[in-house]
Amino acid sequence: MALQIEDLGSRWETFFEEVKLQEIQLLTNNSIEFKIRFNDIQSWDPEFAKKILNQPKRTILTGKRILSQRCKENGLNIEPDILLEHLPPDVENDLREIGSDDLNRLRCVNVVITKVSEIRPRIYEADWCCDSCGGHTVVTQENELELKEPLICSGCELPGSGPGSTRFTLDSDRCTWINNQYLEIQELPERVKGSGQPSRGKVLIEGIQCNRFLPGERVTANLIPYTQAGYHRNRKSAMFEIVYSLHSAVRESTPFTDIQPSEEEKKEIKKVASRPDLMSIMQESIAPSIIDVTDKLKVVKRSLLMQLFGGVSRINADGTRNRGDIHILLMGDPGVAKSQLLTYMSKLAPRARFASGGNISAAGLTAAAIRDSFGDGRFTLEAGVLPLADLGIACIDEIDKISNEDKGSLHEAMEQQQISVSKGGITTQLRARCAVLSAANPTKGTFDVGPNQNLMYAFNQTGLPIPLATRFDIIWLMKDRVDEENDASIARHIMASRIKGVPESKVEENTFENPVTKDEEVVYKTNTNGKEYLSVPFLRKYIAYAKTNHSPILTDEAKSMILDYYKQARHSYGKDSEELSERRDEQPIPISARALESLIRLAEAHARMNLRDEVIGEDADMAIAIFRHWREEENVGSVAEMSTGAAHGPAQMNRIVMKIVKDIVSETGKDAMQNDIYSRAMAMGIEDTYAIDDAIQRLSNDTQLLMARPGYWRPF
């Protein structure tokens, strides 16, 4: 027998008495909510639980009224909201699946919040004063878009319209007000099949739920879908928009809950981890369609692999946080597969977001305050790429083309992994706990880098702010070099890949099976060179399993190896240079504590890949090998160079300019013309004429250089 409306109050009274009496007695005058696990209701009365799911607004409002009465009986002047949690699996839906059959019913969705509006007050119970008799009539406002007047005065009983009607005046002081806010939610990207777009929805939140959520947060939301009338040419349309009323929501506390390997898959993961050639097969699994013909590309892929597993983020006793995410920048000429690597990583990594610097939305990489996003004129905070990639990887192609504002905010986002926002009257901090994988192109089309020129000489050609270089753990320069043997290998690989691929039109016609779908239950695949690699679905599960279950700690052996390399690098830099100052305080500092942290992150990532809970010597050795390779391969100089873009500090620049002047005077027997000094410095990779002028001025002040006549110099 179905429950009647009048039975709801008595059912709530009995439920509170039999199941929740002790919890109600623990409420205080500061209590604003009363949480109930749905299973408590379902196991007590399944029919009553079904009624709540099918008629949530009326049923829960009745429960709140009964609970408030209980509180008053206990001497408490409160009206706590009832929040139901842990709804049954049969009401869980993807956002795109919710339709007319779900209207006005309680549904559960896993979503990410993309926009949050300002808070505004709205009238919940409107108090109307009758102009005829002065009596007051209260009307509950169920629709936030329309203010309803009384149909009839409760005092003189005159109607509000028609013959003999009265007028009503709103008494705002006697109205009941509640806070009101809008959210925009979006399907989780990893739940979207193929190339489809994630579904979005507008959510109304009211009362105690306001100001609890930020853009970029993932939540399990219990919603009530309802409709709002659409308009066409200022007339009501037969088409209605689905809007959601938020009942309750829980932030996701554990990452990768949506990627859960089965018990069989866990056994397979451990089996793969025990392979002696684990690094080789993992490396082959990074963009297998891109052939790694050079040693450098192999190490680039290896570093990307470490980025996928990441180090361990830790919170210290003083509240500070050490990031575990590894940031990598790929600089390269057009056609060296940078974009392909980023695209593959965005598909492979759990929780990845891909963006191209030239096509980023108004929110950019960080966030934007947009007016009238929900059609009611208020400001809305919209999350950018980095907050939406929280606990994942942000793949940013053509980072050199992002806005200057985003370039400035990247420093905080990459190091502190949070974004401070103060826009449109909205002040808050968004979390951006993600690894950043970026690609940058040279402003002039190709990198003009000679064999003796270093990394920062190339970095300067991207147009990115120089201090940003220090935020990356690793920066690779990928040049398009002519090599007959390598070029032939690449050409053969490209042709083999083209032949092996399945025609897209045949897949769409269902003539051929989609090779991507075919991967779902496959662990190993083989590339065109006959080498084994792991399928994308399996590798995603492997990464999620490793990051969820393993937080490795450094052993004494690993600490000692990393520390020895760090000390050796700091003390050996520049010892063989003839130009090195004898004064210790003028020596350039090769690497800083930031580099030490990068080494630890790389070592932790390698341990995670091997499903270890300790970082051992093997992990430290791999981290040092990757780190040493990129610093030596790219000719990375000192900390000052990474921070300022100058290859040389003031003292070293003084020595270089002095040597240039002496060489010119010795070779020509004449005073050194300033333009000749510039030319020789540029041949050494020093393009900053201001730095050269400063050095000349310093040497002149120190009476080491003499101006023979304007624009000409000689040693004293």
C-alpha positions, 0 to 999 in steps of 0.5 A, a space after each residue: 500500500 502506497 504511503 499517503 501524504 498525510 502519513 509522511 509526518 508520522 513516518 518521520 516521527 517514528 523514524 526519528 524515535 526508533 533510529 535517530 533519537 540519540 543523534 538528535 539529542 546530540 544536536 546543539 544550538 549551533 547545528 545547521 544540518 542533520 546527516 542521514 545515511 540513506 541505508 538507515 532509512 531503506 533498512 528501516 522502511 523500504 517503502 518510505 525510502 522509495 517515497 523519498 527518492 520519488 518525491 524528495 522535495 515534499 518528503 524531505 521538507 516534511 522531515 525538516 519540519 518534524 525535526 525542528 519540532 523535536 529540537 524545540 521540544 529539546 529546548 533548541 531554537 534551530 531548524 537543521 536541514 536534513 541531508 541524505 548521503 550515500 544514495 543507492 546505486 540504482 539512482 546513480 546516473 551519468 549527467 547525459 542520461 538524465 531526462 524526463 523520467 528523472 524529473 523531480 526525483 532524487 538522483 546521484 551524479 559524479 561531476 566536476 564543478 566548472 563555474 560558481 556564481 556570487 551569492 544572492 539573497 532570495 525570498 523563501 517566504 514572502 510576507 504580503 500586506 493587504 492595502 485594504 485591511 492591513 492584514 498579512 499573508 505569507 506565500 512560500 516562494 518555490 520558484 526562484 525566478 518568479 515572485 508570487 502574490 497571494 490569490 486572496 487576503 487571509 484577513 478580509 478575503 478579498 481576491 488579488 485580482 478581478 472585480 472588488 480586488 485588493 492590492 498587496 505590498 511586500 513587507 521585506 522586513 517580515 520576509 524569510 530570506 535564504 542565500 542563493 547561488 548557481 553552479 555549473 557542473 560537467 561530466 567527468 572527462 574520463 567518463 566520456 566515450 570517444 570524442 564526445 563532449 562532456 554534458 553540462 548542467 546548471 545547479 541551484 544551491 540554497 541555504 547552508 550549501 552556499 559557499 561550500 564549493 569551488 571551481 575544479 572540485 570533484 563531487 558526488 552530488 545528490 540532485 533533484 532535476 526540474 524544468 524551467 520554461 524556455 523562450 523563443 522570440 520572447 514567447 514561452 516555448 514548448 521546449 524546457 531546460 533541465 535545471 538541478 536543485 542540489 540536495 547534498 554533495 560530498 567532495 571526492 576524498 580519494 583520487 582515481 575512484 573512477 578507475 578501479 582495477 578488478 582483482 584479476 587486473 590487480 594480479 596482472 598489474 603485479 605481474 607486469 611490475 615484476 618483469 625485469 624489462 619493466 622500464 623498457 616496456 613502459 617506455 615503449 608504451 609512451 606514444 608508441 606511434 612515435 619512434 624513438 630513433 635517438 637516445 634523447 627521445 628515449 630519455 624524453 619518453 622516460 621523463 614523461 613516464 616519471 611524470 605520469 607516476 609522479 612523486 609523493 605530495 606531503 604536508 609538513 607539521 608547519 602546514 607547508 606543502 611539498 609538491 610531488 608533481 613533476 613539471 616538464 617543458 618540451 621546446 622544439 622546432 615544428 614537426 618534432 612530435 611535441 603536440 603528438 606527445 602531449 595529445 597522447 599523454 592527455 589520453 593516457 593520464 588519469 584526470 588529464 586536461 588538454 589545452 592549446 595556448 592559442 585557443 584557451 577559453 576566457 577562463 584561461 589556465 587559471 580562472 575568470 570572473 564572468 558576468 551574466 554567465 547564468 543569465 541573471 547578471 551576477 558574477 561567476 567564477 569559472 575554473 581554467 585548465 589548471 583547477 580542472 586538472 586538479 590531481 591530474 596532468 595539465 597538457 598545455 600545447 603552445 604555452 608561448 601563446 597564452 595570455 600575459 596574465 596567465 603567464 604571470 599566474 603560472 608561477 604560483 600555480 606550478 610551485 604552490 599548486 594553488 591559484 589566488 583569485 580576486 576578480 569581480 568581487 570574488 576572492 578565493 583560492 583554487 587548488 591546482 595540484 596537477 603536473 604541467 606538461 607544456 610545449 613551446 615553439 620559437 617565436 621565429 619559426 625554428 630555434 637558432 641554437 648553435 653547438 656551444 649555446 645553452 638551454 636558456 639561449 633557446 628558452 629566450 626564443 620562446 618569449 616565455 618569462 625567464 623566471 618561469 624556467 625555474 618552475 619546470 623540473 625538466 626542460 627539453 630542447 627537441 631540434 629537427 636535425 638532419 641525419 640520413 639514418 634516423 630520417 630513413 627510420 622515421 620515414 619507414 615507421 610513418 609509412 608502416 603506421 599508415 598502412 597498419 591503421 584502420 580507415 576511419 570511414 570504415 570504423 564509422 560504418 561499423 565495417 571494421 572494429 574500432 582499434 581503440 575499443 578493441 584495447 579495452 580488454 588487452 594488456 599487451 600490444 605490438 608496434 610496427 617494430 615488433 616491440 611490446 607495449 601496454 594498452 592505454 586502458 591497462 596502463 591507466 589502471 596501472 598508474 591509478 593503482 600505483 598512485 593510490 596504493 604506494 607512497 614510497 619513502 626514501 631509504 638511507 641508500 637513496 638519500 646518500 646517492 642523491 645527496 652525493 650527486 647534489 654536492 658533487 654538482 654544486 662543487 664541481 661546476 666550472 672548476 676547469 674554466 680558465 675564467 672562473 674567479 678565484 673569489 668564492 663568492 663570485 662563483 656561479 651556483 650550478 644547482 639549488 635546492 629546487 634541483 634536489 627536490 626534482 631528484 627526489 620526485 623523480 626517484 619516488 616516481 620510479 619507485 611507484 612505477 615498480 610498486 615499491 613503498 621504499 625508494 631504493 638505490 635503483 630508483 635514485 640511480 634512474 632519477 640521477 641518470 634522467 636529471 644528469 642527461 637533461 642538464 648535460 645534453 641541454 648544456 644547462 648552466 647556473 641557477 642565475 642563468 635559469 632565474 634571469 635568462 642570462 648565461 652569465 652572472 655579473 662577475 662572469 660577464 665582466 671576465 668575458 667582456 674583458 677578454 673580448 676587449 683584450 683579444 680585439 686589441 691584441 689581434 688588431 693593434 687598435 682600440 676595441 670598437 663597441 660594435 665589435 664587442 657586441 659582435 663577438 659576444 653574440 658569436 658566443 651566444 650572448 645577445 643581451 647588449 644591455 648586459 654587455 653595456 653594464 659589464 663595460 660600465 662596471 669595468 670602467 668604474 673599476 679602472 680596468 677599461 679605459 674609454 679611448 674615445 666615445 665607442 672605443 675601449 682599451 685595457 688599463 
